[in-house]
């Protein structure tokens, strides 16, 4: 999971707030909203970090606090995120992200800077995602189903890619020269303002662990 920096809300959403009897259901400019969410998330699902496009067939507009129990937040842009379809239409055990979450609550919001989401997440050698917060750790499994085998495998492939790169660099460089290459490699996963590679935060996390000398897979 990756921290999301919220930008200004779309003008159409601002205008909708000012209308009488406005709610999410009668907000007509959802394409503009999808574009804004995908742009600020740089093309990644807010939860699993797979790629999403600003298209109603490819993504969902997620309410971090659900509409059913938090109606006062249904038009709050800070509460709105872009999520993948999460195997919509399949049995619940195969669903993930917002499709699995439905009206459940989450402890932490990836778009709230005060929640420091990236500091609460770690990854294992088999691609599992975990948290040191016991409540949130359970929610990663039970609410978001982010340890679904296909998602674990996708993250595992990224971990392998980074570890293979790391082994190659470590055999050729050491000291400051190795660190400089690690820093440049990290920057490649988070460069510019364009869309990011799916699951890039896994690579960033792993390289940060190596740079900090902490525990990391491999």
MDTraj code that builds the backbone (N, CA, C; nanometers):
import mdtraj as md
import numpy as np

residues = "UNK UNK UNK UNK UNK UNK UNK UNK UNK UNK UNK UNK UNK UNK UNK UNK UNK UNK UNK UNK UNK UNK UNK UNK UNK UNK UNK UNK UNK UNK UNK UNK UNK UNK UNK UNK UNK UNK UNK UNK UNK UNK UNK UNK UNK UNK UNK UNK UNK UNK UNK UNK UNK UNK UNK UNK UNK UNK UNK UNK UNK UNK UNK UNK UNK UNK UNK UNK UNK UNK UNK UNK UNK UNK UNK UNK UNK UNK UNK UNK UNK UNK UNK UNK UNK UNK UNK UNK UNK UNK UNK UNK UNK UNK UNK UNK UNK UNK UNK UNK UNK UNK UNK UNK UNK UNK UNK UNK UNK UNK UNK UNK UNK UNK UNK UNK UNK UNK UNK UNK UNK UNK UNK UNK UNK UNK UNK UNK UNK UNK UNK UNK UNK UNK UNK UNK UNK UNK UNK UNK UNK UNK UNK UNK UNK UNK UNK UNK UNK UNK UNK UNK UNK UNK UNK UNK UNK UNK UNK UNK UNK UNK UNK UNK UNK UNK UNK UNK UNK UNK UNK UNK UNK UNK UNK UNK UNK UNK UNK UNK UNK UNK UNK UNK UNK UNK UNK UNK UNK UNK UNK UNK UNK UNK UNK UNK UNK UNK UNK UNK UNK UNK UNK UNK UNK UNK UNK UNK UNK UNK UNK UNK UNK UNK UNK UNK UNK UNK".split()
xyz = np.array([
    [0.0849, -0.1185, 0.0000],
    [0.0000, 0.0000, 0.0000],
    [0.0890, 0.1242, 0.0000],
    [0.0433, 0.2270, -0.0703],
    [0.1238, 0.3457, -0.0933],
    [0.0492, 0.4693, -0.0450],
    [0.1208, 0.5633, 0.0151],
    [0.0593, 0.6886, 0.0547],
    [0.0111, 0.7669, -0.0662],
    [-0.1045, 0.8290, -0.0545],
    [-0.1658, 0.9063, -0.1626],
    [-0.1715, 1.0528, -0.1207],
    [-0.1206, 1.1408, -0.2057],
    [-0.1281, 1.2842, -0.1799],
    [-0.2508, 1.3395, -0.2513],
    [-0.3504, 1.3801, -0.1748],
    [-0.4730, 1.4311, -0.2335],
    [-0.4505, 1.5707, -0.2903],
    [-0.5016, 1.5908, -0.4121],
    [-0.4995, 1.7218, -0.4735],
    [-0.6321, 1.7924, -0.4517],
    [-0.6539, 1.9044, -0.5198],
    [-0.7837, 1.9725, -0.5087],
    [-0.8945, 1.8893, -0.5704],
    [-1.0126, 1.8999, -0.5154],
    [-1.1242, 1.8241, -0.5701],
    [-1.1635, 1.8795, -0.7075],
    [-1.2208, 1.7964, -0.7921],
    [-1.2635, 1.8426, -0.9242],
    [-1.3655, 1.9570, -0.9131],
    [-1.3587, 2.0552, -1.0023],
    [-1.4542, 2.1666, -0.9968],
    [-1.5999, 2.1213, -0.9991],
    [-1.6281, 2.0155, -1.0727],
    [-1.7671, 1.9690, -1.0795],
    [-1.8168, 1.9185, -0.9444],
    [-1.7260, 1.8596, -0.8647],
    [-1.7651, 1.8125, -0.7319],
    [-1.7882, 1.9315, -0.6390],
    [-1.7036, 2.0330, -0.6495],
    [-1.7231, 2.1550, -0.5702],
    [-1.8579, 2.2170, -0.6015],
    [-1.8914, 2.2266, -0.7317],
    [-2.0193, 2.2846, -0.7715],
    [-2.1364, 2.1996, -0.7226],
    [-2.1187, 2.0679, -0.7229],
    [-2.2259, 1.9775, -0.6799],
    [-2.2579, 1.9969, -0.5324],
    [-2.1550, 2.0242, -0.4502],
    [-2.1783, 2.0489, -0.3078],
    [-2.2798, 2.1612, -0.2865],
    [-2.2765, 2.2590, -0.3745],
    [-2.3554, 2.3805, -0.3554],
    [-2.5004, 2.3646, -0.3986],
    [-2.5336, 2.2538, -0.4631],
    [-2.6703, 2.2313, -0.5088],
    [-2.7570, 2.1739, -0.3967],
    [-2.8834, 2.1988, -0.4057],
    [-2.9761, 2.1432, -0.3071],
    [-2.9903, 1.9925, -0.3285],
    [-3.0025, 1.9196, -0.2195],
    [-3.0258, 1.7756, -0.2222],
    [-2.9165, 1.7011, -0.2998],
    [-2.7956, 1.7487, -0.2887],
    [-2.6858, 1.6818, -0.3597],
    [-2.6385, 1.5605, -0.2802],
    [-2.6104, 1.4524, -0.3516],
    [-2.5504, 1.3346, -0.2919],
    [-2.4650, 1.2667, -0.3980],
    [-2.4028, 1.1558, -0.3614],
    [-2.3135, 1.0901, -0.4569],
    [-2.3909, 1.0295, -0.5729],
    [-2.5090, 0.9792, -0.5462],
    [-2.5873, 0.9135, -0.6508],
    [-2.6261, 1.0109, -0.7613],
    [-2.6577, 1.1370, -0.7270],
    [-2.6996, 1.2308, -0.8303],
    [-2.5865, 1.3215, -0.8793],
    [-2.4649, 1.2881, -0.8429],
    [-2.3483, 1.3566, -0.8987],
    [-2.3206, 1.2982, -1.0365],
    [-2.3309, 1.3795, -1.1405],
    [-2.3277, 1.3300, -1.2779],
    [-2.1881, 1.3282, -1.3415],
    [-2.0949, 1.4027, -1.2867],
    [-1.9635, 1.4156, -1.3513],
    [-1.8606, 1.3177, -1.2922],
    [-1.8994, 1.1925, -1.2801],
    [-1.8089, 1.0964, -1.2169],
    [-1.6848, 1.0683, -1.3014],
    [-1.6934, 1.0891, -1.4333],
    [-1.5737, 1.0711, -1.5159],
    [-1.4646, 1.1697, -1.4754],
    [-1.5039, 1.2915, -1.4443],
    [-1.4064, 1.3914, -1.3998],
    [-1.3449, 1.3486, -1.2664],
    [-1.4268, 1.2938, -1.1813],
    [-1.3774, 1.2456, -1.0524],
    [-1.2806, 1.1290, -1.0709],
    [-1.3153, 1.0343, -1.1573],
    [-1.2256, 0.9212, -1.1827],
    [-1.0910, 0.9693, -1.2352],
    [-1.0936, 1.0651, -1.3267],
    [-0.9684, 1.1179, -1.3810],
    [-0.8822, 1.1784, -1.2713],
    [-0.9436, 1.2536, -1.1815],
    [-0.8680, 1.3166, -1.0732],
    [-0.8080, 1.2119, -0.9793],
    [-0.8852, 1.1099, -0.9460],
    [-0.8373, 1.0064, -0.8536],
    [-0.7223, 0.9270, -0.9147],
    [-0.7373, 0.8867, -1.0404],
    [-0.6324, 0.8083, -1.1049],
    [-0.5050, 0.8920, -1.1218],
    [-0.5222, 1.0192, -1.1528],
    [-0.4048, 1.1053, -1.1694],
    [-0.3280, 1.1206, -1.0394],
    [-0.3971, 1.1475, -0.9295],
    [-0.3247, 1.1685, -0.8047],
    [-0.2716, 1.0367, -0.7469],
    [-0.3324, 0.9244, -0.7827],
    [-0.2804, 0.7938, -0.7401],
    [-0.1805, 0.7383, -0.8409],
    [-0.1571, 0.8125, -0.9446],
    [-0.0584, 0.7790, -1.0467],
    [-0.0824, 0.6401, -1.1067],
    [-0.2127, 0.6139, -1.1290],
    [-0.2507, 0.4932, -1.1999],
    [-0.2520, 0.3658, -1.1185],
    [-0.2513, 0.3766, -0.9854],
    [-0.2489, 0.2572, -0.9002],
    [-0.3731, 0.2489, -0.8130],
    [-0.4231, 0.1275, -0.7941],
    [-0.5310, 0.1039, -0.6986],
    [-0.4872, 0.1478, -0.5595],
    [-0.5787, 0.2098, -0.4872],
    [-0.5454, 0.2627, -0.3548],
    [-0.5064, 0.1549, -0.2552],
    [-0.5451, 0.0302, -0.2791],
    [-0.5172, -0.0766, -0.1837],
    [-0.4143, -0.1786, -0.2343],
    [-0.4422, -0.2452, -0.3445],
    [-0.3510, -0.3519, -0.3879],
    [-0.2350, -0.3005, -0.4729],
    [-0.2472, -0.1780, -0.5293],
    [-0.1432, -0.1154, -0.6130],
    [-0.1317, -0.1779, -0.7510],
    [-0.2337, -0.2518, -0.7935],
    [-0.2381, -0.2920, -0.9340],
    [-0.2758, -0.1689, -1.0166],
    [-0.2560, -0.1754, -1.1473],
    [-0.2854, -0.0616, -1.2315],
    [-0.4360, -0.0413, -1.2506],
    [-0.4782, 0.0849, -1.2566],
    [-0.6174, 0.1182, -1.2861],
    [-0.6200, 0.2293, -1.3907],
    [-0.7315, 0.2349, -1.4649],
    [-0.7545, 0.3398, -1.5631],
    [-0.8815, 0.4148, -1.5256],
    [-0.8894, 0.5401, -1.5684],
    [-1.0041, 0.6249, -1.5344],
    [-1.1248, 0.5880, -1.6194],
    [-1.1755, 0.4712, -1.5949],
    [-1.2854, 0.4147, -1.6731],
    [-1.3718, 0.3333, -1.5777],
    [-1.5018, 0.3565, -1.5808],
    [-1.5906, 0.2859, -1.4897],
    [-1.5873, 0.1359, -1.5043],
    [-1.5418, 0.0859, -1.6186],
    [-1.5309, -0.0589, -1.6373],
    [-1.4038, -0.1144, -1.5750],
    [-1.3079, -0.0273, -1.5444],
    [-1.1766, -0.0712, -1.4961],
    [-1.1541, -0.0395, -1.3492],
    [-1.2269, 0.0578, -1.2955],
    [-1.2029, 0.1016, -1.1577],
    [-1.3345, 0.1339, -1.0882],
    [-1.3234, 0.1495, -0.9562],
    [-1.4372, 0.1886, -0.8738],
    [-1.4000, 0.3142, -0.7964],
    [-1.4997, 0.3955, -0.7681],
    [-1.4792, 0.5096, -0.6778],
    [-1.5065, 0.4599, -0.5369],
    [-1.4039, 0.4521, -0.4589],
    [-1.4113, 0.3961, -0.3239],
    [-1.4366, 0.5051, -0.2205],
    [-1.5282, 0.4779, -0.1294],
    [-1.5486, 0.5629, -0.0121],
    [-1.4769, 0.4958, 0.1047],
    [-1.3684, 0.5573, 0.1513],
    [-1.2925, 0.4958, 0.2604],
    [-1.3840, 0.4747, 0.3811],
    [-1.4600, 0.5751, 0.4169],
    [-1.5705, 0.5582, 0.5101],
    [-1.6973, 0.5430, 0.4264],
    [-1.7656, 0.4320, 0.4432],
    [-1.8715, 0.3934, 0.3502],
    [-1.9904, 0.4904, 0.3527],
    [-2.0619, 0.4952, 0.2416],
    [-2.1777, 0.5827, 0.2278],
    [-2.2909, 0.5421, 0.3224],
    [-2.3057, 0.4116, 0.3457],
    [-2.4187, 0.3636, 0.4247],
    [-2.4152, 0.4158, 0.5682],
    [-2.2975, 0.4189, 0.6280],
    [-2.2864, 0.4573, 0.7694],
    [-2.2239, 0.5942, 0.7921],
    [-2.1707, 0.6541, 0.6857],
    [-2.1102, 0.7874, 0.6984],
    [-2.1628, 0.8767, 0.5859],
    [-2.2934, 0.8999, 0.5804],
    [-2.3499, 0.9783, 0.4698],
    [-2.2953, 1.1201, 0.4616],
    [-2.2492, 1.1733, 0.5737],
    [-2.1936, 1.3087, 0.5728],
    [-2.0595, 1.3158, 0.4992],
    [-2.0008, 1.2002, 0.4674],
    [-1.8709, 1.1994, 0.4008],
    [-1.8785, 1.1483, 0.2564],
    [-1.9998, 1.1268, 0.2049],
    [-2.0101, 1.0664, 0.0721],
    [-1.9595, 1.1587, -0.0388],
    [-1.9556, 1.2892, -0.0157],
    [-1.9030, 1.3836, -0.1139],
    [-1.7743, 1.4511, -0.0668],
    [-1.7175, 1.4011, 0.0402],
    [-1.5919, 1.4542, 0.0942],
    [-1.4767, 1.3990, 0.0104],
    [-1.4115, 1.4857, -0.0647],
    [-1.3080, 1.4387, -0.1558],
    [-1.1954, 1.3666, -0.0831],
    [-1.1680, 1.4050, 0.0396],
    [-1.0626, 1.3378, 0.1167],
    [-1.0996, 1.1939, 0.1499],
    [-1.2275, 1.1623, 0.1385],
    [-1.2762, 1.0271, 0.1676],
    [-1.2844, 0.9404, 0.0424],
    [-1.2580, 0.9984, -0.0745],
    [-1.2759, 0.9284, -0.2017],
    [-1.1427, 0.8807, -0.2576],
    [-1.1406, 0.7561, -0.3029],
    [-1.0200, 0.6932, -0.3562],
    [-1.0555, 0.6176, -0.4836],
    [-0.9534, 0.5853, -0.5616],
    [-0.9726, 0.5028, -0.6797],
    [-0.9270, 0.3603, -0.6522],
    [-1.0132, 0.2636, -0.6768],
    [-0.9816, 0.1234, -0.6484],
    [-1.0045, 0.0385, -0.7732],
    [-0.9354, -0.0740, -0.7792],
    [-0.9571, -0.1696, -0.8878],
    [-1.0927, -0.2385, -0.8693],
    [-1.1338, -0.3170, -0.9663],
    [-1.2629, -0.3857, -0.9574],
    [-1.2592, -0.5016, -0.8582],
    [-1.1402, -0.5492, -0.8222],
    [-1.1272, -0.6467, -0.7148],
    [-1.1996, -0.7780, -0.7363],
    [-1.1965, -0.8304, -0.8613],
    [-1.2649, -0.9577, -0.8922],
    [-1.4140, -0.9508, -0.8640],
    [-1.4726, -0.8378, -0.8953],
    [-1.6160, -0.8186, -0.8774],
    [-1.6939, -0.9269, -0.9525],
    [-1.7943, -0.9821, -0.8875],
    [-1.8762, -1.0857, -0.9478],
    [-1.8326, -1.2261, -0.9127],
    [-1.7142, -1.2419, -0.8576],
    [-1.6661, -1.3731, -0.8161],
    [-1.7032, -1.3987, -0.6701],
    [-1.6908, -1.5233, -0.6225],
    [-1.7189, -1.5507, -0.4807],
    [-1.6331, -1.4638, -0.3885],
    [-1.6855, -1.4377, -0.2707],
    [-1.6204, -1.3447, -0.1778],
    [-1.4750, -1.3825, -0.1489],
    [-1.4438, -1.5125, -0.1465],
    [-1.3075, -1.5538, -0.1120],
    [-1.2063, -1.5108, -0.2186],
    [-1.2538, -1.4760, -0.3372],
    [-1.1650, -1.4316, -0.4445],
    [-1.1673, -1.2795, -0.4621],
    [-1.2560, -1.2119, -0.3923],
    [-1.2658, -1.0670, -0.4046],
    [-1.1596, -0.9983, -0.3194],
    [-1.1256, -0.8770, -0.3593],
    [-1.0277, -0.8002, -0.2812],
    [-1.0534, -0.6512, -0.2979],
    [-0.9813, -0.5723, -0.2223],
    [-0.9894, -0.4265, -0.2249],
    [-1.1317, -0.3798, -0.1931],
    [-1.1822, -0.2779, -0.2597],
    [-1.3131, -0.2225, -0.2247],
    [-1.4258, -0.3233, -0.2440],
    [-1.4158, -0.4083, -0.3452],
    [-1.5211, -0.5075, -0.3691],
    [-1.5371, -0.5981, -0.2476],
    [-1.4290, -0.6387, -0.1880],
    [-1.4340, -0.7222, -0.0669],
    [-1.4711, -0.6375, 0.0556],
    [-1.4186, -0.5181, 0.0615],
    [-1.4377, -0.4305, 0.1780],
    [-1.5831, -0.3930, 0.1998],
    [-1.6528, -0.3567, 0.0922],
    [-1.7942, -0.3164, 0.1010],
    [-1.8118, -0.2064, 0.2065],
    [-1.8926, -0.2306, 0.3094],
    [-1.9204, -0.1273, 0.4097],
    [-1.8363, -0.1414, 0.5360],
    [-1.7337, -0.2241, 0.5312],
    [-1.6473, -0.2415, 0.6487],
    [-1.5590, -0.1193, 0.6696],
    [-1.5130, -0.1016, 0.7926],
    [-1.4204, 0.0069, 0.8257],
    [-1.2767, -0.0421, 0.8165],
    [-1.1877, 0.0521, 0.7899],
    [-1.0439, 0.0274, 0.7968],
    [-0.9825, 0.1198, 0.9006],
    [-0.8796, 0.0707, 0.9642],
    [-0.8131, 0.1482, 1.0679],
    [-0.7410, 0.2692, 1.0105],
    [-0.6783, 0.2519, 0.8929],
    [-0.5916, 0.3570, 0.8379],
    [-0.6268, 0.3854, 0.6925],
    [-0.6119, 0.5133, 0.6567],
    [-0.6447, 0.5614, 0.5230],
    [-0.5160, 0.5947, 0.4474],
    [-0.4912, 0.5333, 0.3314],
    [-0.3686, 0.5638, 0.2580],
    [-0.3599, 0.7081, 0.2100],
    [-0.4727, 0.7807, 0.2088],
    [-0.4733, 0.9187, 0.1621],
    [-0.4702, 1.0203, 0.2758],
    [-0.4581, 0.9749, 0.3987],
    [-0.4486, 1.0665, 0.5131],
    [-0.3035, 1.0722, 0.5585],
    [-0.2341, 1.1858, 0.5380],
    [-0.0911, 1.1919, 0.5747],
    [-0.0658, 1.1659, 0.7224],
    [-0.1648, 1.1958, 0.8065],
    [-0.1480, 1.1711, 0.9503],
    [-0.1443, 1.0222, 0.9825],
    [-0.1945, 0.9381, 0.8916],
    [-0.1971, 0.7939, 0.9150],
    [-0.0664, 0.7250, 0.8754],
    [0.0200, 0.7940, 0.8017],
    [0.1549, 0.7418, 0.7689],
    [0.1481, 0.5962, 0.7225],
    [0.0682, 0.5711, 0.6206],
    [0.0376, 0.4336, 0.5816],
    [0.1622, 0.3518, 0.5480],
    [0.2591, 0.4138, 0.4833],
    [0.3767, 0.3370, 0.4390],
    [0.4594, 0.2862, 0.5567],
    [0.4546, 0.3570, 0.6682],
    [0.5301, 0.3121, 0.7864],
    [0.4607, 0.1962, 0.8572],
    [0.3381, 0.1667, 0.8209],
    [0.2598, 0.0621, 0.8877],
    [0.2600, -0.0696, 0.8104],
    [0.3281, -0.0714, 0.6955],
    [0.3237, -0.1861, 0.6051],
    [0.4618, -0.2464, 0.5878],
    [0.4654, -0.3792, 0.5796],
    [0.5888, -0.4502, 0.5423],
    [0.5507, -0.5677, 0.4525],
    [0.6515, -0.6247, 0.3867],
    [0.6278, -0.7335, 0.2922],
    [0.7192, -0.8504, 0.3234],
    [0.6698, -0.9720, 0.2988],
    [0.7477, -1.0923, 0.3231],
    [0.8031, -1.1505, 0.1944],
    [0.8937, -1.2442, 0.2081],
    [0.9618, -1.3030, 0.0924],
    [0.8655, -1.3734, -0.0026],
    [0.7524, -1.4206, 0.0466],
    [0.6535, -1.4878, -0.0379],
    [0.5494, -1.3916, -0.0940],
    [0.5742, -1.2615, -0.0757],
    [0.4849, -1.1609, -0.1291],
    [0.3716, -1.1212, -0.0373],
    [0.3701, -1.1710, 0.0871],
    [0.2620, -1.1353, 0.1777],
    [0.2768, -0.9897, 0.2244],
    [0.1646, -0.9248, 0.2516],
    [0.1622, -0.7902, 0.3066],
    [0.1159, -0.7983, 0.4510],
    [0.1860, -0.7319, 0.5412],
    [0.1581, -0.7411, 0.6831],
    [0.1693, -0.6026, 0.7465],
    [0.1181, -0.5902, 0.8672],
    [0.1291, -0.4668, 0.9433],
    [0.1643, -0.4987, 1.0873],
    [0.2405, -0.4079, 1.1496],
    [0.2740, -0.4258, 1.2915],
    [0.1550, -0.3911, 1.3806],
    [0.0548, -0.3240, 1.3247],
    [-0.0678, -0.2927, 1.3973],
    [-0.1593, -0.4156, 1.3894],
    [-0.1871, -0.4827, 1.4999],
    [-0.2654, -0.6078, 1.4948],
    [-0.4029, -0.5907, 1.4314],
    [-0.4710, -0.4804, 1.4608],
    [-0.6040, -0.4583, 1.4036],
    [-0.5956, -0.4442, 1.2524],
    [-0.5041, -0.3601, 1.2075],
    [-0.4895, -0.3378, 1.0641],
    [-0.4369, -0.4624, 0.9932],
    [-0.3512, -0.5362, 1.0598],
    [-0.2986, -0.6597, 1.0019],
    [-0.4130, -0.7562, 0.9713],
    [-0.5070, -0.7672, 1.0632],
    [-0.6231, -0.8516, 1.0390],
    [-0.7103, -0.7989, 0.9272],
    [-0.7218, -0.6675, 0.9176],
    [-0.8030, -0.6084, 0.8117],
    [-0.7421, -0.6289, 0.6736],
    [-0.6100, -0.6317, 0.6646],
    [-0.5463, -0.6591, 0.5356],
    [-0.5911, -0.7937, 0.4807],
    [-0.6136, -0.8896, 0.5724],
    [-0.6604, -1.0232, 0.5326],
    [-0.8116, -1.0293, 0.5181],
    [-0.8820, -0.9920, 0.6247],
    [-1.0253, -1.0179, 0.6319],
    [-1.1092, -0.9147, 0.5576],
    [-1.0678, -0.7889, 0.5593],
    [-1.1470, -0.6830, 0.4964],
    [-1.1063, -0.6617, 0.3510],
    [-0.9742, -0.6543, 0.3258],
    [-0.9254, -0.6251, 0.1902],
    [-0.8806, -0.7491, 0.1134],
    [-0.8547, -0.8584, 0.1837],
    [-0.8103, -0.9833, 0.1209],
    [-0.6852, -0.9621, 0.0350],
    [-0.5915, -0.8835, 0.0865],
    [-0.4720, -0.8502, 0.0082],
    [-0.3674, -0.9615, 0.0063],
    [-0.3908, -1.0677, 0.0813],
    [-0.3013, -1.1830, 0.0731],
    [-0.3610, -1.2960, -0.0096],
    [-0.4514, -1.2593, -0.0979],
    [-0.5003, -1.3515, -0.1995],
    [-0.3804, -1.4019, -0.2797],
    [-0.3741, -1.5326, -0.3121],
    [-0.2548, -1.5869, -0.3786],
    [-0.2080, -1.5094, -0.5016],
    [-0.3005, -1.4645, -0.5860],
    [-0.2575, -1.3943, -0.7069],
    [-0.1893, -1.2619, -0.6726],
    [-0.2360, -1.1940, -0.5688],
    [-0.1734, -1.0679, -0.5286],
    [-0.0376, -1.0932, -0.4636],
    [-0.0304, -1.1970, -0.3815],
    [0.0990, -1.2327, -0.3227],
    [0.2007, -1.2660, -0.4312],
    [0.1578, -1.3385, -0.5322],
    [0.2493, -1.3758, -0.6393],
    [0.2969, -1.2529, -0.7165],
    [0.2079, -1.1577, -0.7399],
    [0.2477, -1.0353, -0.8094],
    [0.3544, -0.9594, -0.7302],
    [0.3363, -0.9524, -0.5987],
    [0.4361, -0.8832, -0.5158],
    [0.5647, -0.9641, -0.5081],
    [0.5523, -1.0952, -0.5046],
    [0.6712, -1.1816, -0.4994],
    [0.7586, -1.1612, -0.6227],
    [0.6975, -1.1426, -0.7387],
    [0.7737, -1.1195, -0.8608],
    [0.8528, -0.9897, -0.8522],
    [0.7938, -0.8868, -0.7916],
    [0.8650, -0.7607, -0.7736],
    [0.9812, -0.7788, -0.6766],
    [0.9580, -0.8511, -0.5687],
    [1.0644, -0.8769, -0.4713],
    [1.1798, -0.9517, -0.5366],
    [1.1487, -1.0515, -0.6172],
    [1.2536, -1.1258, -0.6871],
    [1.3327, -1.0349, -0.7806],
    [1.2631, -0.9484, -0.8521],
    [1.3299, -0.8563, -0.9432],
    [1.4294, -0.7678, -0.8678],
    [1.3877, -0.7147, -0.7538],
    [1.4756, -0.6275, -0.6752],
    [1.5928, -0.7061, -0.6162],
    [1.5642, -0.8255, -0.5651],
    [1.6720, -0.9049, -0.5052],
    [1.7731, -0.9510, -0.6094],
    [1.7273, -0.9832, -0.7292],
    [1.8206, -1.0190, -0.8362],
    [1.9081, -0.8995, -0.8715],
    [1.8468, -0.7830, -0.8806],
    [1.9242, -0.6603, -0.9071],
    [2.0240, -0.6353, -0.7942],
    [1.9788, -0.6519, -0.6714],
    [2.0634, -0.6294, -0.5537],
    [2.1842, -0.7235, -0.5526],
    [2.1630, -0.8502, -0.5805],
    [2.2735, -0.9464, -0.5830],
    [2.3753, -0.9106, -0.6907],
    [2.3269, -0.8653, -0.8042],
    [2.4168, -0.8250, -0.9131],
    [2.5005, -0.7029, -0.8734],
    [2.4350, -0.6018, -0.8164],
    [2.5069, -0.4810, -0.7759],
    [2.6049, -0.5091, -0.6623],
    [2.5629, -0.5920, -0.5678],
    [2.6485, -0.6200, -0.4519],
    [2.7750, -0.6961, -0.4926],
    [2.7658, -0.7730, -0.6016],
    [2.8844, -0.8460, -0.6486],
    [2.9819, -0.7556, -0.7223],
    [2.9365, -0.6341, -0.7596],
    [3.0207, -0.5453, -0.8401],
    [3.0639, -0.4192, -0.7654],
    [2.9854, -0.3785, -0.6640],
    [3.0136, -0.2527, -0.5956],
    [3.0041, -0.2728, -0.4445],
    [3.0584, -0.1761, -0.3732],
    [3.0460, -0.1772, -0.2277],
    [3.0529, -0.0345, -0.1771],
    [3.0232, -0.0181, -0.0495],
    [3.0342, 0.1127, 0.0125],
    [2.9460, 0.2176, -0.0515],
    [3.0020, 0.3377, -0.0677],
    [2.9238, 0.4496, -0.1212],
    [2.8802, 0.4248, -0.2649],
    [2.9611, 0.3601, -0.3443],
    [2.9241, 0.3335, -0.4838],
    [2.7988, 0.2462, -0.4899],
    [2.7905, 0.1470, -0.4017],
    [2.6724, 0.0609, -0.3984],
    [2.5507, 0.1401, -0.3513],
    [2.5695, 0.2216, -0.2492],
    [2.4580, 0.2999, -0.1967],
    [2.4039, 0.3972, -0.3024],
    [2.4918, 0.4606, -0.3773],
    [2.4465, 0.5525, -0.4814],
    [2.3611, 0.4815, -0.5857],
    [2.4006, 0.3622, -0.6219],
    [2.3231, 0.2869, -0.7199],
    [2.1888, 0.2431, -0.6627],
    [2.1863, 0.2111, -0.5354],
    [2.0603, 0.1756, -0.4712],
    [1.9652, 0.2959, -0.4686],
    [2.0192, 0.4127, -0.4381],
    [1.9363, 0.5330, -0.4335],
    [1.8814, 0.5672, -0.5719],
    [1.9643, 0.5511, -0.6750],
    [1.9168, 0.5779, -0.8107],
    [1.8106, 0.4761, -0.8520],
    [1.8310, 0.3503, -0.8144],
    [1.7334, 0.2478, -0.8474],
    [1.6007, 0.2759, -0.7779],
    [1.6073, 0.3171, -0.6526],
    [1.4847, 0.3511, -0.5790],
    [1.4103, 0.4637, -0.6495],
    [1.4842, 0.5649, -0.6926],
    [1.4228, 0.6805, -0.7575],
    [1.3509, 0.6407, -0.8860],
    [1.3995, 0.5376, -0.9540],
    [1.3361, 0.4942, -1.0785],
    [1.1931, 0.4447, -1.0540],
    [1.1691, 0.3882, -0.9364],
    [1.0366, 0.3364, -0.9053],
    [0.9379, 0.4464, -0.8658],
    [0.9904, 0.5668, -0.8415],
    [0.9054, 0.6757, -0.7926],
    [0.9318, 0.8047, -0.8691],
    [0.9747, 0.7922, -0.9951],
    [1.0214, 0.9078, -1.0710],
    [0.9062, 0.9881, -1.1297],
    [0.9249, 1.1212, -1.1347],
    [0.8335, 1.2090, -1.2061],
    [0.6947, 1.2142, -1.1471],
    [0.6001, 1.2465, -1.2336],
    [0.4605, 1.2586, -1.1914],
    [0.3694, 1.1698, -1.2759],
    [0.4288, 1.0918, -1.3641],
    [0.3502, 1.0052, -1.4529],
    [0.3028, 0.8809, -1.3787],
    [0.2326, 0.7955, -1.4511],
    [0.1821, 0.6731, -1.3900],
    [0.2970, 0.5833, -1.3453],
    [0.2723, 0.5132, -1.2378],
    [0.3732, 0.4266, -1.1779],
    [0.3539, 0.2824, -1.2228],
    [0.4598, 0.2038, -1.2069],
    [0.4528, 0.0611, -1.2349],
    [0.3737, -0.0080, -1.1238],
    [0.2792, -0.0963, -1.1561],
    [0.2055, -0.1665, -1.0508],
    [0.2986, -0.2306, -0.9473],
    [0.2592, -0.2186, -0.8215],
    [0.3308, -0.2773, -0.7071],
    [0.4682, -0.2126, -0.6840],
    [0.4914, -0.0944, -0.7394],
    [0.6223, -0.0302, -0.7248],
    [0.6584, -0.0043, -0.5788],
    [0.5575, 0.0154, -0.4938],
    [0.5878, 0.0450, -0.3538],
    [0.6544, -0.0735, -0.2848],
    [0.6302, -0.1938, -0.3328],
    [0.6991, -0.3108, -0.2766],
    [0.8486, -0.2978, -0.3002],
    [0.8868, -0.2581, -0.4221],
    [1.0282, -0.2400, -0.4546],
    [1.0887, -0.1270, -0.3719],
    [1.0151, -0.0168, -0.3581],
    [1.0639, 0.0966, -0.2803],
    [1.0849, 0.0559, -0.1351],
    [0.9882, -0.0156, -0.0798],
    [1.0001, -0.0605, 0.0597],
    [1.1239, -0.1483, 0.0766],
    [1.1444, -0.2418, -0.0146],
    [1.2566, -0.3343, -0.0033],
    [1.3895, -0.2608, -0.0154],
    [1.4000, -0.1684, -0.1090],
    [1.5236, -0.0920, -0.1237],
    [1.5480, -0.0034, -0.0017],
    [1.4412, 0.0505, 0.0557],
    [1.4569, 0.1288, 0.1785],
    [1.5100, 0.0431, 0.2923],
    [1.4617, -0.0804, 0.3007],
    [1.5116, -0.1713, 0.4042],
    [1.6617, -0.1964, 0.3840],
    [1.7022, -0.2165, 0.2606],
    [1.8437, -0.2385, 0.2327],
    [1.9261, -0.1141, 0.2639],
    [1.8728, 0.0029, 0.2269],
    [1.9451, 0.1277, 0.2524],
    [1.9586, 0.1558, 0.4006],
    [1.8550, 0.1195, 0.4767],
    [1.8565, 0.1450, 0.6208],
    [1.9267, 0.0342, 0.7000],
    [1.9601, -0.0735, 0.6306],
    [2.0263, -0.1847, 0.7000],
    [1.9331, -0.2648, 0.7859],
    [1.8000, -0.2539, 0.7603],
    [1.7039, -0.3288, 0.8394],
    [1.6746, -0.4655, 0.7798],
    [1.5785, -0.5342, 0.8411],
    [1.5414, -0.6655, 0.7911],
    [1.4639, -0.6524, 0.6610],
    [1.4936, -0.7404, 0.5675],
    [1.4219, -0.7416, 0.4403],
    [1.4299, -0.8813, 0.3822],
    [1.3339, -0.9208, 0.3013],
    [1.3405, -1.0513, 0.2360],
    [1.4716, -1.0676, 0.1607],
    [1.5349, -1.1831, 0.1735],
    [1.6600, -1.2082, 0.1010],
    [1.7820, -1.1533, 0.1697],
])
top = md.Topology()
chain = top.add_chain()
for i, resn in enumerate(residues, 1):
    res = top.add_residue(resn, chain, resSeq=i)
    for name in ("N", "CA", "C"):
        top.add_atom(name, md.element.get_by_symbol(name[0]), res)
traj = md.Trajectory(xyz[None], top)
